[in-house]
Amino acid sequence: MKMILRTLASLFTLLAMTLVLAACNEFTTPDEKANQPLASDLAQKIKDINSTLGAPMMMRIIKQESVMEVWKQTNSGKYALLTTFKICAWSGGLGPKIVEGDRQAPEGYYDITPALMNKNSLYYLSFNTGFPNKFDRSYGRTGANLMVHGDCSSAGCYAMTDKEIAQIFVLVREAFKGGSKAVQLEIFPFRMTPDNLAKVNGNPNMAFWQNIKTGYDTFALTGLPPTWDVCNKRYVFNSTTADGQPLDAAAACPALNADPTLTAQLAAKASADDAAFAAAVKAAGGTVAPITVAAPIVVPAAAPQRT
């Protein structure tokens, strides 16, 4: 009798382990991974913010906090925060990627298209950030295959857990199905507040950070992802030429058309933030360092940041 009971116990244990393994490997092929359903809690959150699964979306990475935010367009036309995913690893430090092999994760504005999605990734699922973009190329910056991917391991990329990258993949996939040609990915070193900028007063990347802050502020003021282009080796936001043609990234900026109300709002915010920045620097016992457009800053290779 004891022998029978032991045998039955072993069989039950084996069955339980088999069921667990089957659950863990529910999505194993590339197509299965890429076509997973959206988690029920995210589906409910989409309803809660008055959006739809196929509505346009935007992603925003804040390096310092190791987070990726997902924003969805709501019935109002503006965007609302849907959810925040934790980035489990990214490499390098604060600042843009400069050169192949520096193990630095990029910063700036990138447009994710269907061609950049990779269901055959060695890191569960991934999408290419599109680095180097038009801005990066104007400085001769080099690097390839800078991804957001699963597997929680990074060498110049942004790594998520497999579960998180799967849900991000679903959201981006459904935005494409809903008619979006691209999904904007914004990557910032930190939240672009005067206090945070004051903490890096004198950093040689300050001119670049002040430049991308304009896009950050544009989103805060309008509730819409900014359109962007590059001229004079600088990002310009929500601005177009008279003929609507793309800008020459390396050439001087031509006369640009922009909404005058938004332009005034951005100028007022920049003035207020500059004053708050100076006050924060002074409160810390420092003086505001000159901001210059310096040569590209090459950072030493750094170990992945894990959180």
Beta strands, then each sheet from edge to edge (+ up, - down):
strand 1: 57-62
strand 2: 67-73
strand 3: 79-86
strand 4: 89-90
strand 5: 108-112
strand 6: 117-118
strand 7: 126-128
strand 8: 147-149
strand 9: 158-159
strand 10: 183-188
strand 11: 228-231
strand 12: 234-237
strand 13: 305-306
sheet 1: 3+ 2- 1+ 10+ 5-
sheet 2: 6+ 7- 8+ 9+ 4- 13+
sheet 3: 11+ 12-
end
